[in-house]
Amino acid sequence: MTGTERWLAITAGAGVLGGVAWTAKVVTLWATGTEGGLDQLFFGVGFAALLLAATGPGVWLLRGRPVAWRVLGGVLGPPLGVLIFLVGVQGAVEPVNPALPFGLAGEVGIVLAALAGVVLGGGRMVRVVGDRVSAPSAT
């Protein structure tokens, strides 16, 4: 496994961790009905993990390029991920939020980001685990 493949496996795991943490945040918020406790811990863990996961696409898109380019792709990933989340996801679901039950207004973006983290990270993890390993060459 190369360094890039290893990093992509780490970011895939971070995506799943972030998605699960944000799902736990929403479930905790729904169960307790109050903010500012365990849900904030889950939010922080999920946010950090999803920021780490956001480095993966930039590194993957620049695979085969020099290390400096892959590092740049990894550095630009988290700010672009936050921008996509704030503008795309939150902006698109804002009109729906007031109609949500159980006081979960404002959590649709969190749920969508959690789902994306679990699905994309889990899909990448399955691919990494299922990849064939080639035998070392005799030369």
C-alpha positions as CSV (number, residue, x, y, z in Angstrom):
1,M,0.0,0.0,0.0
2,T,1.5,3.3,-1.0
3,G,1.4,6.4,1.1
4,T,-1.4,7.9,-0.9
5,E,-3.5,4.8,-0.6
6,R,-2.9,4.7,3.1
7,W,-3.9,8.3,3.5
8,L,-7.1,7.7,1.5
9,A,-7.9,4.8,3.8
10,I,-7.4,7.0,6.8
11,T,-9.7,9.7,5.3
12,A,-12.3,7.1,4.5
13,G,-12.3,6.0,8.1
14,A,-12.5,9.6,9.2
15,G,-15.5,10.1,7.0
16,V,-17.4,7.2,8.6
17,L,-16.4,8.4,12.1
18,G,-17.6,11.9,11.3
19,G,-20.9,10.7,9.9
20,V,-21.5,8.4,12.8
21,A,-20.7,11.2,15.3
22,W,-23.0,13.7,13.6
23,T,-25.7,11.0,13.5
24,A,-25.2,10.6,17.2
25,K,-25.5,14.3,17.6
26,V,-28.9,14.5,16.0
27,V,-30.1,11.4,17.9
28,T,-28.9,12.9,21.2
29,L,-30.6,16.2,20.3
30,W,-33.8,14.5,19.4
31,A,-33.8,12.3,22.5
32,T,-33.0,15.0,25.0
33,G,-34.7,17.9,23.3
34,T,-32.0,20.3,24.6
35,E,-28.8,21.6,23.1
36,G,-25.5,22.1,24.8
37,G,-24.4,18.8,26.2
38,L,-23.3,15.6,24.7
39,D,-24.6,16.7,21.3
40,Q,-21.9,19.4,21.3
41,L,-19.2,16.8,21.9
42,F,-20.5,14.7,19.0
43,F,-20.6,17.8,16.8
44,G,-17.0,18.6,17.6
45,V,-15.7,15.1,17.0
46,G,-17.8,14.8,13.8
47,F,-16.6,18.2,12.5
48,A,-12.9,17.4,13.1
49,A,-13.3,13.9,11.5
50,L,-15.1,15.3,8.5
51,L,-12.5,18.0,8.0
52,L,-9.9,15.3,7.9
53,A,-12.0,13.3,5.5
54,A,-12.3,16.3,3.2
55,T,-8.6,16.0,2.5
56,G,-9.1,12.7,0.7
57,P,-10.8,13.9,-2.5
58,G,-8.1,16.5,-3.2
59,V,-5.4,13.9,-2.7
60,W,-7.3,11.3,-4.8
61,L,-7.9,13.7,-7.7
62,L,-4.1,14.5,-7.8
63,R,-2.9,11.0,-7.4
64,G,0.1,10.3,-9.7
65,R,1.2,13.9,-9.4
66,P,4.2,15.1,-7.4
67,V,3.8,15.1,-3.6
68,A,3.6,18.9,-3.5
69,W,0.4,18.8,-5.6
70,R,-1.2,16.1,-3.5
71,V,-0.4,18.1,-0.4
72,L,-2.0,21.2,-1.9
73,G,-5.1,19.2,-2.8
74,G,-5.3,17.9,0.8
75,V,-4.9,21.4,2.2
76,L,-7.6,22.9,-0.1
77,G,-10.1,20.1,0.6
78,P,-11.3,21.1,4.0
79,P,-12.1,24.8,3.2
80,L,-13.8,23.7,0.0
81,G,-15.8,21.1,2.0
82,V,-16.9,23.7,4.5
83,L,-17.9,26.1,1.7
84,I,-19.9,23.3,0.0
85,F,-21.6,22.5,3.2
86,L,-22.5,26.1,4.1
87,V,-23.6,27.2,0.7
88,G,-24.9,24.0,-0.9
89,V,-26.3,21.9,1.8
90,Q,-27.4,24.4,4.4
91,G,-28.6,26.9,1.7
92,A,-30.7,24.2,-0.1
93,V,-32.4,22.9,3.0
94,E,-33.0,26.2,4.9
95,P,-36.6,26.4,3.6
96,V,-37.4,22.9,4.9
97,N,-36.0,23.4,8.4
98,P,-39.0,25.1,10.1
99,A,-41.3,22.2,9.1
100,L,-39.2,19.6,10.9
101,P,-40.7,17.8,14.0
102,F,-39.0,17.2,17.4
103,G,-37.2,20.6,17.5
104,L,-34.7,19.4,14.8
105,A,-34.9,22.6,12.8
106,G,-31.5,23.4,11.4
107,E,-30.3,19.8,11.5
108,V,-31.1,18.7,8.0
109,G,-27.7,19.8,6.7
110,I,-26.0,17.9,9.5
111,V,-28.0,14.7,8.6
112,L,-27.1,15.0,4.9
113,A,-23.4,15.6,5.7
114,A,-23.5,12.6,8.1
115,L,-25.0,10.4,5.4
116,A,-22.5,11.6,2.9
117,G,-19.6,10.8,5.3
118,V,-20.8,7.3,6.0
119,V,-21.7,6.4,2.5
120,L,-18.6,7.9,0.8
121,G,-16.2,6.9,3.5
122,G,-17.7,3.4,3.8
123,G,-17.6,3.0,0.0
124,R,-14.0,3.9,-0.1
125,M,-13.2,1.6,2.8
126,V,-14.8,-1.3,1.0
127,R,-12.8,-0.5,-2.1
128,V,-9.6,-0.3,-0.2
129,V,-10.2,-3.6,1.6
130,G,-11.4,-5.3,-1.6
131,D,-8.5,-4.2,-3.8
132,R,-6.2,-6.9,-5.0
133,V,-2.7,-6.9,-3.7
134,S,-0.1,-7.6,-6.3
135,A,2.9,-9.7,-5.6
136,P,6.2,-7.8,-5.5
137,S,8.2,-8.0,-8.7
138,A,11.2,-10.3,-8.9
139,T,13.4,-7.6,-10.5
